[in-house]
């Protein structure tokens, strides 16, 4: 009796192997998979302060950080007291960064006219030649920034995407490493609480 070369088991194995290869070599494909997992709730953003409260010690005070936009305008986050800052560090080659971008773009659309909020997308590669076309290609409206100063020690670990949230007093209140769906109700409730505090 002759054995069949193509069986359902073999076909499924080949399809899974091809899927794994595509996910390994194509950041956009991997990002699409991660984005789907975000939508079912596997990657959640902070919905409460994650940094310990330090009464009057200044331990969580946001450090001086200069950012510049593609036109060369420089902002210092220290000068933004009175605003809630959402600072997201990302790169165009990072699948979890790509996956969370639609939710950050939705968040930007929600808060862009609020003078008490700044959403700062910081390209860690500091390459407007890649980040600006990436934003245009995907029709994202939020502005992109590059570092205009050294990144302060302890402000960011080696993982991206990473998000730092600074309250209106200039205090770091939350950090999140890894992708997240920032367009979910629980996060909006938390963020609105910071704005209205």
Buried (B, 14 or more C-beta within 10 A) or exposed (E): EEEEEEEEEEEEEEEEEEEEEEBEEEBEBBBBBBBEBBBEEEBBBBBEBEBEEEEEEEEBBBBEBBBBBBEEEEBEBBEBBEBBBBBBBBBBEBBBBBBBBBBBBBBBBBBEEEEEBBBBBBBBBBEBEBBBEBBEEEEBEBBBBBBBEEEEEEBBEEEBBBBBBBBBEBBBBBBBBBBBBBBBEEBBEBBBBBBEE
